Amino acid sequence: MASAKKSEFALRQEQQEVVVQKCLKAYARGSLPLEEVVKKWGCSLGTVKKRLRGRTSHSKKHTDNHKLERLEEKELRRYILKRDDEGNPTRYVEVKEMAKELLLARGVEEIKFGKDWERKFADRTNGITPNVMDGYVCRDGTIESAQELEIWFQKLKQTISDHSISVDQIWKLDITGFQMGRVGKKTDGKIESNPEEWVSIIECISANGDAMTPFFMFKHTDRIPLLSKHIPEEWKAETIPPQWGNGLIETEWLEKHFHRETRPENSNTFRLLLIDGHKRQHYEAFKRICETQNIIAVYTPPNSSYNFKALDVSAFPRLKKFYRSRIEKALNEVKHKDIVEILVEYTVARAGTTMGSRKIKEAFRSSGLDCCW
């Protein structure tokens, strides 16, 4: 509750600063004396005079006691905005981890963060905002983005209606990836990473409450027969070239897994596939499969990642927490993050999280998508 109150205080500070800036613009027009302008806008005369002398708002000021330097804060902001554009609002713990990497790169070894550091950083940084209740940092929403989201929902509803898409043919794709290899601390204090393998995991849930079997794609490995022993028999796995990005990975999944597992009896039936990230680049093969198989790919709009966070596969955060703990241990001693460990942990995580029909339907409702059908 304390964090929520602090966030409200930061919001009030920001609103007061907006009024101060309007007061300054009114005074700059030169129609009224400063005292009258201040009285009209309800500002503090002392604060306005300080702004006229060039002093910035305390909430936006970068002081010497800030953990990161200016360029490091800009890099962290860029990282958060990039993830948000891809449909992945950054968790507090991920903000702190990125900050740790920046400090380690600068040679800082004793790294300690104060209470609510992530929230305070987001509060004073233009363009991003903290979601205190859910522990995320994402792009600062604007009236324009809210209007864009409303238009997106209307278009989605129209698309579903025009193509007579039933609820059981509306799907949401979720993908995550993990790097395997040798991780530890070098003598110079920097993190050593020599990746040997990479695994991408794709999950897909339906508005009808169904969940497809997971699909694993491995890079840099020839151990598929061995790895397959550590996942349920019905789960799918294959090896892919190391240079493949998410676009090619999703194309492979679309053709070899999604289309085959969700193919309707009537070939004229349309399926709708929701994909995070309005800037995702897909290859012509992906578009061609969609066109020939009556699959309509719909991308979530910009600045809207938080709205659809409920649709993220619930097993992923638990697996990422396990993965992060392995990396933290590796900072103190060189260890090998074996791919088998990740597979075993994901099997446990998926079994321990609810992938049931009721929870999946509730996720679609929480995202406001149920109004579209």
C-alpha positions as CSV (number, residue, x, y, z in Angstrom):
1,M,0.0,0.0,0.0
2,A,2.9,2.3,0.7
3,S,4.2,2.0,-2.8
4,A,0.8,2.9,-4.2
5,K,0.7,6.1,-2.0
6,K,4.2,7.0,-3.2
7,S,3.2,6.6,-6.8
8,E,0.2,8.9,-6.2
9,F,2.5,11.5,-4.7
10,A,4.7,11.3,-7.8
11,L,1.7,11.7,-10.0
12,R,0.6,14.8,-8.1
13,Q,4.1,16.2,-8.5
14,E,4.0,15.6,-12.2
15,Q,0.5,17.3,-12.4
16,Q,1.8,20.3,-10.4
17,E,4.7,20.6,-12.7
18,V,2.4,20.7,-15.8
19,V,0.5,23.6,-14.2
20,V,3.8,25.4,-13.5
21,Q,4.9,25.0,-17.1
22,K,1.5,26.4,-18.3
23,C,2.0,29.3,-15.9
24,L,5.5,30.0,-17.4
25,K,4.1,30.0,-21.0
26,A,1.3,32.4,-19.9
27,Y,3.9,34.7,-18.4
28,A,6.1,34.5,-21.5
29,R,3.2,36.0,-23.6
30,G,3.7,39.2,-21.5
31,S,0.1,40.1,-21.1
32,L,0.1,40.1,-17.3
33,P,2.6,40.6,-14.4
34,L,4.2,37.5,-12.9
35,E,2.3,37.8,-9.6
36,E,-1.1,37.9,-11.4
37,V,-0.2,35.0,-13.6
38,V,0.9,32.9,-10.6
39,K,-2.3,33.8,-8.8
40,K,-4.4,32.9,-11.8
41,W,-2.8,29.5,-12.2
42,G,-2.6,28.7,-8.5
43,C,1.1,28.1,-8.5
44,S,3.8,28.9,-5.9
45,L,5.6,32.2,-6.8
46,G,8.9,30.8,-5.5
47,T,8.6,27.7,-7.6
48,V,7.9,29.7,-10.8
49,K,10.8,32.1,-10.1
50,K,13.1,29.1,-9.7
51,R,12.0,27.7,-13.0
52,L,12.6,31.1,-14.6
53,R,16.2,30.9,-13.3
54,G,16.6,27.6,-15.0
55,R,16.2,25.2,-12.1
56,T,14.5,21.9,-13.1
57,S,11.9,19.9,-11.2
58,H,13.4,17.8,-8.5
59,S,11.5,14.7,-9.7
60,K,13.2,15.1,-13.1
61,K,16.6,16.0,-11.9
62,H,19.6,13.7,-12.3
63,T,21.6,14.0,-9.0
64,D,24.9,12.6,-8.0
65,N,23.4,10.0,-5.7
66,H,21.5,8.4,-8.6
67,K,22.6,4.8,-9.2
68,L,23.0,5.2,-12.9
69,E,24.7,7.8,-15.0
70,R,22.7,9.8,-17.5
71,L,23.8,7.7,-20.5
72,E,23.0,4.5,-18.6
73,E,19.6,5.8,-17.7
74,K,18.9,6.6,-21.4
75,E,20.0,3.1,-22.3
76,L,17.7,1.5,-19.7
77,R,14.8,3.7,-20.9
78,R,15.5,2.6,-24.5
79,Y,15.5,-1.0,-23.4
80,I,12.1,-0.7,-21.6
81,L,10.5,1.1,-24.6
82,K,11.8,-1.4,-27.1
83,R,10.4,-4.3,-25.0
84,D,7.1,-2.5,-24.7
85,D,6.9,-2.0,-28.5
86,E,7.5,-5.8,-28.8
87,G,4.5,-6.4,-26.5
88,N,6.5,-7.2,-23.3
89,P,6.2,-4.7,-20.4
90,T,9.3,-5.0,-18.3
91,R,8.9,-6.4,-14.8
92,Y,10.5,-4.5,-11.9
93,V,13.1,-7.4,-11.4
94,E,14.0,-7.1,-15.1
95,V,14.6,-3.4,-14.8
96,K,16.9,-4.0,-11.9
97,E,18.8,-6.8,-13.7
98,M,19.4,-4.5,-16.7
99,A,20.6,-1.8,-14.4
100,K,23.0,-4.3,-12.8
101,E,24.4,-5.3,-16.2
102,L,25.1,-1.6,-17.0
103,L,26.8,-1.1,-13.6
104,L,28.9,-4.3,-14.1
105,A,29.9,-3.1,-17.5
106,R,31.2,0.2,-15.8
107,G,33.2,-1.9,-13.3
108,V,31.0,-1.4,-10.3
109,E,31.1,-4.5,-8.1
110,E,29.2,-3.4,-4.9
111,I,25.7,-3.1,-6.3
112,K,22.8,-2.3,-3.9
113,F,19.5,-0.7,-4.8
114,G,17.3,1.2,-2.5
115,K,13.7,0.4,-1.7
116,D,11.3,1.1,-4.7
117,W,14.3,2.0,-6.9
118,E,12.6,0.7,-10.1
119,R,9.4,2.7,-9.4
120,K,11.3,5.9,-8.6
121,F,13.4,5.5,-11.8
122,A,10.2,5.1,-13.9
123,D,8.5,8.1,-12.1
124,R,11.3,10.5,-13.0
125,T,11.9,9.2,-16.6
126,N,10.0,10.7,-19.5
127,G,8.0,8.3,-21.6
128,I,7.7,5.4,-19.1
129,T,5.5,4.8,-16.1
130,P,5.4,2.2,-13.3
131,N,2.4,0.0,-12.7
132,V,2.7,-0.4,-9.0
133,M,0.0,-3.0,-8.4
134,D,1.3,-5.5,-10.9
135,G,5.1,-4.7,-10.8
136,Y,5.6,-3.6,-14.4
137,V,7.3,-0.7,-16.1
138,C,5.9,0.2,-19.5
139,R,5.5,3.0,-22.0
140,D,3.6,6.0,-20.6
141,G,0.0,5.7,-22.0
142,T,-1.5,8.8,-23.6
143,I,-5.0,9.8,-24.6
144,E,-4.0,9.2,-28.2
145,S,-2.9,5.6,-27.4
146,A,-6.2,5.0,-25.6
147,Q,-8.1,6.2,-28.7
148,E,-5.9,4.0,-30.9
149,L,-6.7,1.0,-28.7
150,E,-10.4,1.6,-28.9
151,I,-10.1,1.8,-32.7
152,W,-8.1,-1.4,-32.7
153,F,-10.8,-3.2,-30.7
154,Q,-13.5,-2.0,-33.1
155,K,-11.5,-3.2,-36.1
156,L,-10.9,-6.6,-34.4
157,K,-14.6,-6.9,-33.7
158,Q,-15.4,-6.1,-37.4
159,T,-12.8,-8.6,-38.6
160,I,-14.3,-11.4,-36.5
161,S,-17.8,-10.5,-37.7
162,D,-16.9,-10.2,-41.4
163,H,-15.2,-13.6,-41.4
164,S,-17.7,-15.4,-39.1
165,I,-14.8,-16.5,-36.8
166,S,-16.0,-18.6,-33.9
167,V,-14.6,-18.3,-30.4
168,D,-12.8,-21.7,-30.6
169,Q,-10.9,-20.3,-33.7
170,I,-9.4,-17.3,-31.9
171,W,-5.9,-17.9,-30.6
172,K,-3.2,-16.0,-28.8
173,L,0.5,-16.8,-29.5
174,D,3.2,-16.4,-26.7
175,I,6.9,-17.0,-27.2
176,T,10.0,-16.8,-25.0
177,G,13.6,-17.8,-25.3
178,F,16.5,-18.9,-23.0
179,Q,20.2,-19.1,-23.6
180,M,22.2,-22.0,-22.4
181,G,26.0,-22.1,-21.9
182,R,28.8,-21.3,-19.5
183,V,28.2,-18.2,-17.4
184,G,30.4,-16.8,-14.7
185,K,32.5,-13.9,-13.5
186,K,35.7,-13.0,-15.2
187,T,38.7,-11.6,-13.3
188,D,37.9,-8.2,-14.5
189,G,34.4,-8.3,-12.9
190,K,32.4,-8.6,-16.1
191,I,30.0,-11.4,-16.9
192,E,31.4,-14.2,-19.1
193,S,28.9,-15.6,-21.5
194,N,29.7,-18.2,-24.1
195,P,26.4,-19.5,-25.4
196,E,26.3,-23.0,-26.6
197,E,22.6,-23.6,-27.0
198,W,19.4,-21.6,-27.2
199,V,15.8,-22.8,-26.8
200,S,12.6,-21.0,-27.9
201,I,9.3,-22.1,-26.4
202,I,6.0,-21.3,-28.1
203,E,2.6,-21.6,-26.4
204,C,-0.8,-20.8,-27.8
205,I,-4.1,-20.5,-26.0
206,S,-7.7,-20.2,-27.4
207,A,-10.5,-17.9,-26.4
208,N,-12.5,-21.1,-26.0
209,G,-10.2,-22.1,-23.1
210,D,-8.0,-24.6,-25.0
211,A,-4.2,-24.7,-24.8
212,M,-2.1,-26.2,-27.6
213,T,0.8,-28.4,-26.7
214,P,4.1,-26.5,-26.3
215,F,6.5,-26.3,-29.2
216,F,10.3,-26.2,-28.5
217,M,12.9,-25.1,-31.0
218,F,16.6,-25.6,-30.2
219,K,19.6,-23.8,-31.7
220,H,23.2,-25.0,-31.5
221,T,22.3,-28.5,-30.4
222,D,22.3,-32.1,-31.8
223,R,20.8,-33.5,-28.6
224,I,17.2,-33.7,-29.7
225,P,16.9,-37.5,-28.9
226,L,18.3,-36.9,-25.4
227,L,16.3,-33.7,-24.7
228,S,13.0,-35.3,-25.8
229,K,13.3,-37.7,-22.9
230,H,12.9,-34.8,-20.5
231,I,9.5,-33.5,-21.9
232,P,6.2,-35.2,-22.2
233,E,5.8,-37.4,-25.2
234,E,3.1,-35.3,-26.8
235,W,5.1,-32.1,-26.7
236,K,6.9,-31.1,-30.0
237,A,10.6,-30.3,-30.4
238,E,12.9,-29.7,-33.4
239,T,16.3,-28.2,-34.2
240,I,16.5,-24.9,-36.1
241,P,19.5,-22.9,-37.6
242,P,21.3,-20.6,-35.1
243,Q,20.7,-17.5,-37.2
244,W,16.9,-17.7,-37.0
245,G,15.0,-14.8,-35.4
246,N,11.5,-14.8,-34.0
247,G,10.0,-14.1,-37.5
248,L,11.4,-17.4,-38.9
249,I,10.7,-19.3,-35.7
250,E,7.0,-18.3,-35.7
251,T,6.8,-19.1,-39.4
252,E,8.1,-22.7,-38.7
253,W,5.7,-23.0,-35.8
254,L,2.7,-21.7,-37.9
255,E,3.2,-24.3,-40.6
256,K,4.4,-27.4,-38.7
257,H,2.4,-27.0,-35.5
258,F,-0.4,-24.4,-35.4
259,H,-1.9,-25.2,-38.8
260,R,-1.8,-28.9,-38.3
261,E,-3.1,-28.9,-34.7
262,T,-5.9,-26.4,-35.2
263,R,-7.0,-27.2,-38.8
264,P,-10.8,-27.0,-39.0
265,E,-12.9,-29.7,-40.7
266,N,-14.2,-27.1,-43.1
267,S,-11.3,-25.6,-45.1
268,N,-13.3,-22.4,-45.6
269,T,-13.3,-21.7,-41.9
270,F,-11.2,-18.7,-40.8
271,R,-8.8,-18.7,-37.8
272,L,-7.6,-15.6,-36.0
273,L,-4.1,-15.5,-34.4
274,L,-3.2,-12.7,-32.0
275,I,0.5,-11.8,-31.9
276,D,2.3,-9.5,-29.6
277,G,4.3,-6.6,-31.1
278,H,3.1,-4.3,-33.8
279,K,6.6,-4.0,-35.2
280,R,7.2,-7.7,-35.6
281,Q,8.6,-8.5,-39.1
282,H,7.4,-11.7,-40.7
283,Y,8.6,-13.2,-43.9
284,E,6.6,-13.7,-47.0
285,A,6.3,-17.4,-46.1
286,F,4.4,-16.5,-43.0
287,K,2.0,-14.2,-44.9
288,R,1.6,-16.8,-47.6
289,I,0.6,-19.6,-45.1
290,C,-1.9,-17.2,-43.5
291,E,-3.4,-16.4,-46.9
292,T,-3.6,-19.9,-48.2
293,Q,-4.9,-21.5,-44.9
294,N,-7.4,-18.7,-44.0
295,I,-5.4,-17.6,-40.9
296,I,-5.8,-13.9,-40.1
297,A,-2.8,-12.6,-38.1
298,V,-3.7,-9.6,-35.9
299,Y,-0.9,-7.6,-34.1
300,T,-1.6,-5.9,-30.8
301,P,-1.4,-2.0,-31.2
302,P,1.5,0.2,-30.0
303,N,1.8,1.2,-26.4
304,S,-0.7,-1.5,-25.3
305,S,1.4,-4.3,-23.9
306,Y,-0.1,-3.9,-20.4
307,N,-3.6,-4.3,-21.7
308,F,-2.8,-7.8,-22.9
309,K,-0.5,-8.9,-20.1
310,A,-3.2,-11.2,-18.7
311,L,-2.8,-13.4,-21.9
312,D,0.8,-14.2,-21.3
313,V,1.4,-17.8,-20.5
314,S,1.5,-18.2,-16.7
315,A,4.3,-20.8,-16.8
316,F,6.8,-18.3,-18.4
317,P,7.3,-16.0,-15.4
318,R,8.1,-19.0,-13.1
319,L,10.6,-20.4,-15.6
320,K,12.2,-17.0,-16.0
321,K,12.5,-16.6,-12.2
322,F,14.3,-20.0,-12.1
323,Y,16.5,-18.9,-15.0
324,R,17.5,-15.6,-13.3
325,S,18.3,-17.4,-10.1
326,R,20.7,-19.7,-12.0
327,I,22.4,-16.6,-13.5
328,E,22.8,-14.9,-10.1
329,K,24.5,-18.1,-8.8
330,A,26.7,-18.1,-11.8
331,L,28.0,-14.6,-10.9
332,N,29.7,-16.1,-7.9
333,E,30.9,-19.3,-9.4
334,V,31.3,-20.5,-13.0
335,K,28.4,-22.9,-13.7
336,H,26.8,-24.5,-16.7
337,K,23.2,-23.6,-17.4
338,D,22.3,-26.9,-19.0
339,I,19.4,-27.1,-21.4
340,V,18.1,-30.2,-19.6
341,E,17.6,-28.1,-16.4
342,I,15.5,-25.6,-18.3
343,L,13.3,-28.3,-19.8
344,V,12.8,-30.1,-16.5
345,E,11.9,-26.8,-14.8
346,Y,9.5,-25.8,-17.5
347,T,7.7,-29.2,-17.3
348,V,7.3,-28.5,-13.5
349,A,6.4,-24.9,-14.0
350,R,3.7,-25.7,-16.6
351,A,2.2,-28.4,-14.4
352,G,2.3,-26.0,-11.4
353,T,0.5,-23.2,-13.1
354,T,-3.1,-23.2,-14.2
355,M,-3.5,-23.8,-18.0
356,G,-7.1,-24.8,-17.4
357,S,-10.0,-23.7,-19.5
358,R,-11.5,-21.4,-16.8
359,K,-8.3,-19.5,-16.3
360,I,-7.6,-19.1,-20.0
361,K,-11.1,-17.7,-20.6
362,E,-10.7,-15.3,-17.7
363,A,-7.4,-14.1,-19.3
364,F,-9.3,-13.2,-22.5
365,R,-12.0,-11.4,-20.5
366,S,-9.4,-9.5,-18.4
367,S,-7.9,-8.2,-21.7
368,G,-11.3,-6.9,-22.8
369,L,-11.3,-9.2,-25.8
370,D,-14.6,-10.9,-25.0
371,C,-16.5,-7.8,-26.2
372,C,-15.3,-8.6,-29.7
373,W,-17.4,-11.7,-30.2
